[in-house]
Amino acid sequence: MTNRMIITGGNRLFGQVRISGAKNAGLVLMAASILAEGETILDNLPRIRDVEVMTQILNELGVVTRWNPDDSLSILVPEGRLNCTTSYELAKKLRASNLLMGALLGRQGEAVISLPGGCDIGSRPMDLHIKGVQALGAATVIEHGYIYAQSHKPGGARVYLDFPSVGATENIMMMASRTPGVSVIENAAKEPEIVDLANFLNSMGARIRGAGTDVIKVEGVSQLRPCRYAIIPDRIEAGTYMVAAAITGGEVKVQNIIPMHLHPISAKLQETGAYVEECDEGILVRAGEKILPVDIKTLPYPGFPTDMQSQMMALLCCSQGSSVIVENVFENRFQIVDELKRMGANIKVEGHTAIVEGQPCLYGARVKATDLRAGAALVLAALAARGETVIDDAGHVFRGYEKMPEKLTRLGAVVRTE
C-alpha cells in the first residue's frame, strides 16, 4: 500500500483539475443508505481509502456493496434486520463510522457503535450525538469502548445543540427521518454536506426542511425507498488545488465544483493577492506577484473551514509578512507546525493561535503527515519548496484525496509514490 510521497518542488502548476465527490458527504450518504431496503446507487463517490473502509463496515453489517463500471457504488440493503455492531478494527480507522448510530437507530431501533477513530486533530466527543438520539427516545450506555443504544418507543423531539456539530446534526437527521412525529434540530450545522444529506433523504421519501439554516425540521416517515443520487463536489479538495496554484506561482482551473461552497476560501485567497474568478467551467486561480499575509479564524460554515486551515498555513509560510491563524474548532490542528518548521517555516504557537512569519523560501526535507489535512498541507509546501521533500505516512492523504499524485502530475508537478 502506497504510504510515501516524494515531491520535487519548484514547478509552477498550470492546467485544469476535475474535483471528485465530497468525502464528508459521501460517507454520511453511505451510512444513510441503510435506512431503505433495496439498491441505492451513489454517483460521484470518490475512490478513496475512507470510502473503502466504510464499504467494509457496511459489509460487516450485512449490506452488499459493488463498484459499477461507471464508477458508481451500488449499496444493496437486504430486508429484515442488519447486524447492528460496528467492529473496533474498522471503526478505529474512520471517524465517520459513528454516523451509523443514527442510521441503525432509525432503521431498527438498535445500534452498538465502537467509539470511532480517524484523524487526531483534537477532542471530538460523542456527547452531542448521544444527547440527540436520547431526545428521540434512545437509551444509551457506554461500556468497554462501545456505545450501546436502543429505542423502544422513539418519538419526535426538539433538540438544541450546544455547538453546531456536523456529525451530531447528521445522526439526529437520520434517526428522526424514520422516527414517528416531528423533530426540530436547533443550532444545527449548516455545512453543504448537511444540505446534501437532506436532499438525499428527501429523494428517498423523507420530509426534511430547513437544511442549510440553523433550524432543521424533520417529519418522520415509516419507510424510505432506495434511490440513485449524485454526491456534491468536494469543496476541501477544490480549495487545496486552489492553494496549490497560488503557492507555486501557477494558474489552475478547478472544475466540477459549486462556487458558492468555496466563497470563504476564495475570499481569503484573494486577500493573499491571488486572482480568483468564477467561470462557467469552475473557478480559475492565478497566483499574484507575491503572497500577502492574512489573518484567519476558523469557524463553522459559512466561516472559514477548519479543514482548509493547514493548507492556508503552508501558503502563508511563503508570504511577505506576518499572519495570525486562530483555530476555533479543533485544538490539535497545529501538529503540522513542527513538520513545516523542518522545511524552514517560522511559526509560533500560543494556545489556539499560530503566528506565521513568511519566509523567502521553503526547503525540501523529510516530513511526516500527522493527519489528512496536514498531509495535504505538506504536499503544498513541498510543491513550493527548493529540492526534494519526502512525506512519510502519506496514507493520510489518500484517505481523502482521490488520485492526488496523478492530478498533480497532470498540472506539471514532479511527484512519485512508494
Secondary structure, DSSP 4 states (H G I P E B T S, - for coil): ---EEEEE--PPPEEEEE--B-HHHHHHHHHHGGGBSEEEEEES----HHHHHHHHHHHHHT-EEEE-TTS-EEEEEPSSPPP-B--HHHHTT-GGGGGHHHHHHHHHSEEEEEPP----SS---SHHHHHHHHHTTEEEEEETTEEEEEESS----EEE-SS--HHHHHHHHHHHHTSSSEEEEES----HHHHHHHHHHHHTT-EEE-TTSSEEEEE--S-B---EEEPPB-HHHHHHHHHHHHHTT-EEEEES--GGGGHHHHHHHHHTT-EEEEETTEEEEE--SSPPP--EEB-STTSB-GGGHHHHHHHHTTSSSEEEEE--S-TTGGGHHHHHHHTT-EEEEETTEEEEE--S--B--EEE--SHHHHHHHHHHHHHSBSEEEEETTHHHHTT-TTHHHHHHHTT-EEEE-
